[in-house]
């Protein structure tokens, strides 16, 4: 009986390691895949457009006319 329990435990451990490896691989693909649009592709719409208010002083010291 001890031999049967040992082989089942090894098989279960291998399944757990295989699932963990697949999850790690998917996470790495998601983290390192290029997210920016390629040449000729349309950029995704942005949620926020940053604009300086009229009369604001820019970093170069110029006054924005809006």
N, C-alpha and C positions, 0 to 999 in steps of 0.2 A: 504494500500500500504506500509505503514511503516513496517508492520510485514513481508511482503514478502521480502523486501530488507534486513532486519535483518537476516533472516534465510539463505539467499544466501551468505551474508558476513561471517557468521559463518562457513558455508560449505567450502567456498573458503579459509578461514583461516586454517581450519583443513587440507585441501589438501596441503597447503603450508608447514605447520608444519610436515606433514607426509613425504613429499619429502625432507625436510631439515633433518629430523631424519634419513631417509634412506641414504642420502649422508654422514652424519656424521658417521653412522655405517660402510659404505664402506671405508671411509677414515681411520677409526680406524683399520679395518681389514688389510688394506694395510700397515699401519704404524707399527703394532705390529705383523704381521705374520712373522714366521721365514724365513729368506732369505738364510741362510747358508745351504749347502747340508747335508743331514742326513747321518747316518752310511751306508757305502757301496755305496753311491751315488757319481757320478762323479762331481767334482767341475767345475763350468763354467770357460771357458777360460778367462784369464786376458788380458787386453790390453797392459799393460806395465810390463816389467820384470826389477827390479832394480838390477844393478850390480855395484860394486865398480870398478873403473879403476885400472889397474895393478900398484902396487907400492903405493897405497893409504894407509894411516894410519887409522886403525879401531878405534872404541871408546875405546877398551881395550889397545890401544897403539901398537898393532901388525901391521906388514907391510903385506899387502895383496900381494900374488904372482900372482893373476889373474887366 
